Amino acid sequence: MVAKAETTKSKQVLGDVIFELQNHSDSLRWFLTYERLAELLEIRKEECIRKIYSFRASQPQMSLSGGFHEVDGDYLIDFLSKELDVDYVPAEFLRSGIFFSERPLYELRESYKALIQTTIENHKLDKELLLLLAAATVDFDDAVDSYLMDKFEIEFFVGRAINMFIDLRKIKTEFGAEAFLKDYLMALVPTKILNFRDITKEFRDRTYYEIFGRIREAKKKKKKTKQKINLELEQLLTFFQLGEDATIADIKKKFKELMKKYHPDINKKGEEMTKKIILKYNRLMVLMAEGN
């Protein structure tokens, strides 16, 4: 009986936390103070802070700034899982549509790739058009790119993958989840993470064989030469006061520091700066993923 009561209480507290974040979420940006969290957990503020400090001992990357921002979502999820002693916190946060951890985002990326591959595999090849394009270009891949761009639109695959993901996971969209996921995928489309040629490699090899009757030879890899850091990347690193040798961890740490300084919940005049920080951070992460 006691265990059932504790489970009910945990569900209620988790529901209250999520409701609080939803009420204060602006395009998936939010801030939950330690004081408010203590109220939702129905414990004294001092006890809540003591628990957070204790939790931080196992999370050395976590910073303390009076509360949890959206960039601290994974930490908040782990903290609540520990304090409420339940394992469904990540799933509830995902369904609430206010935070996406790396695991579901990875699943979204894989779903996007699979959708493209399945759609193209079932596509009836227009050999005449592809042969015409191949005759007009030096690189067969360029011809396939032109062909696929003529037949399909990237935004269709992005939108379809997101809709399938949201429907499957039963994610609430009224707090900006759909727009966030679209921006997320579209930012990765030009990068190595979602490289279109890699995703459609099997289709390219198969169509080459269908048109020319032979297996195409693998391209010889050019020797990479070390390039100087590009200007845009240099400017973004300068904005975050970081050097050329900065790591992903360094960038995330600096991002959190700036967010906690300029977030509108802390700095009433920081809204514009917060938007600028987020835009520059997203672009910098894309460039880092591309390997410059």
N, C-alpha and C positions, 0 to 999 in steps of 0.2 A: 504493500500500500504506500509505504514511504517512497519507494523507488518510482512509482507511478506519479506521485505528487511532485517529485523532483523533476521528472521528465516534462510534466505539464508546465512547471515553473520555468524550466529552461526554454521551452518553446515560446512562452509568453515574453520572456526577457529578450530573446533573439528577435521576435516579431517587433517588439518595441524599439530595439536598436535600428532595425532595418527601416521601420516606419519613420524614425527620426531622420535617418540619412536621406530617405526619399523626399521628405518635406523640405530639406535644405539642399537638395542636389540641384546644381545648375550645369546642364550638359555633362553630367557625371563628375562634376567637381563638388566636393563637400569637405566639411571639417567637423569633427566630433571632439569636443573638449573632454579632458579627463574628468572635469567636474560634472558635466552632463552624463558621461558614461557611468560615473558613480551613482548618479540618481537612477539611471535605467537599471543598473545592477542591484539597486537598493542596498548600497553599502556606503559607508562614510568616505568622503573624498580622500582622506589620509590613507585609508585602507586600500582604496583603488590605486592610488599612486604607488603604494608599497608593492602591490601585486604587479603593477606595470614595470617597476624597477627590477623586481625579481624575474619577470618574464624576459626583460631586456638582456639579462645575463646570458641567455641562450641565443640571443639575436644581436650579435655585436654590430651589425650594420644599421640597426634601428637607432634613430635619433629621438631625443625627447624634446618636445616643443609645445607642451601644454595640451596636446591632443593628437588625434589621428586624421591625416589628410587622405584624399583618394589615392595618392601615391604610396600610402602606407597600408593599403587595403589588405595585402597578404598578411601583414603583421596583426592587423585588427582581427582578421578571420582566425588566425592561429591563437590569439589571445582569448577570444570568445570560446573557441573550441575547448581550450584548456579550462577556462573558468566555469563554463556551463557543462563540461564533461559530456559533450555530444559530438558526433562525427558528421553531422549534416549541415554544418555552418557554411562551407563553401558552396554547396548546392543551393541553399536558400539565398545566399548573396547573389549567385548567378541568376536565379529565377527572378529576383527582385529588380534586375536590370540597372544596378547602380555601380557594379564593379565586375571586371573581367580579369581573372588571373591568367597566367601563362598557359596552363593546361587547356582550358576551353578555347583560348585564342589559337593554340596550335591545332586543335581539332577543326576550327573554322578554316584555317589555312589549308589543311589537308582536304577538307570538304570542297573547297574552292578548286583545288587541283583536280580532284576526282570528277567534279562536275564538268570541267573543261574536257578532260580525257574521255569521259563517257559520251558527251555530246558530240565531239568530233569523231569518235569511233563509229557512232551510229549515223554520221553524216554521209550522204551519197556524194561521192567525189565527182566534181566537174573536171574531168581530165583535160578537156579542150582548153578551158580557161587556165588551168594550172600550167599546162604545156606552153601556152602562149606567154604567160608571165615568166616561166623559166627561160624561154628563149630571149626574153627582153632583159634579163639580169645575169650578172656573172655568178652570183652566189645563189644556190638553190634555196637556201633558208630565207633569203630576201623575197624570193618568189612566193614561198609558202606563207610568209608574214603578210604579204599583200593579199594573197588569196583568203586567208583566214580573217583578215580585217574587213574584207569585202563581204564575207558570209556571216560573221559574228561581231558582236560588240563586247568589249571587256566589261563595260558597266552592266551588261545583261548578266554575265557570269557572277559579278560581284553581288548584284542585287538578289539574284536567285540563291546564291550560297548563303547569304545573310538571312533571307526569308526561311530557308530550310532549317538553318541553325536555330533561329528564334522559335520556329514552330516545334521543332524536336525538343528543345530545352524548356519550352513554355515560358519564355522570358518576357517580362513586362517591358513595353516599349515607350511608355508615356514619360519616361525620365531621360530620354535622349540616347537610349542604347542603339537604336537603328542607325542614327547619324554617326555615332561614335564608331561603330563597327565598319561603316562604309568608309569613313576617313582612314581608319586603321588599314583596311585592305588596299585602298587606293594608294596609300603612301608606300606600301610594300610592292605593288605591281611593277614599278620600274627597277626594283632591286634584285639581287641574286636570290633572295628568299623566295620570291614568286616569279622567277624568270620564265617568261612565256615559252621560250624555245626549249628549255629543259622539260617543262610540263608536257609539251607536244612532241617530244623527241620521237616517240614510237610512231606517231602519225606521219612525221616527216620521213622517217626511214621506210615505212610501208609504202607511202605514195611515190617515193623515189623509185622503188622497185617496180611498182605498177606502171609507171610511165616509161622508165628506161630499161626495164627487164634485168637489172643487176643491182646488187647490194652496193650502196654507196660507201666509199672509203671514209674512215674516220679522219677528221681534220688533224693535221699536225699542230700540236700546241706550240704557240710562240713563246720564246723565252721571255719571262717577265723581267722588266727592268725596274729598279726601284725609282719611283717617281717622287717628286717633291710634293708635299702636302698641297692640295688644291686651295685656291683662294677662298671659296665659300666655307670650306671646312675650317680654315684658319680663322676666318672672321667669327664663326660660331663658337669656336673654342675660346677665342678672345673675349666674346660676350660673357661666357661662363668663367672667365679668368682661369683658363686651363692651358697647359702646354701641349705641344704636338704629341707627346708620349702619353697623353691622358687615356685611361682605360674606360670601359663601359661603367664600371663600378664608380670611378671618379666622377663621371658625368652625372650618374644617378644621384650621387651624394650631393653634388653642387646644385642639381635641380631641386632636390628636397629643401636644401638650405634657402634658396631663393624663394621657393613657393611659400615656405613658412615665414618668410620676411614680408612678402608682398600680397599674400592671399587676402582677398576682401574681408574675410571674417576676422582678420587680425589688423590689416592696414586698410582703412576706409578709402584711401586714395590709390590703392594698389591694383584696381581692377584691370586697367589698360596694361600695366606692367605684367600682370599675371598672364594675360592673353599672349603677350609677346614672348614671355618665358616658355609657355607651353608650345607655341608654334616653332620657336627656335629649337627647343628640346626635341620635338618630334622630327624635325628636319635633320638635326645632328645625328639622331639615332639611325635614321635611314642611311645617311652617308657613312656612318661607322659600320653598318651592316654590309654596305657595298664594298667595304675595305678600301675606302677612298676612291 
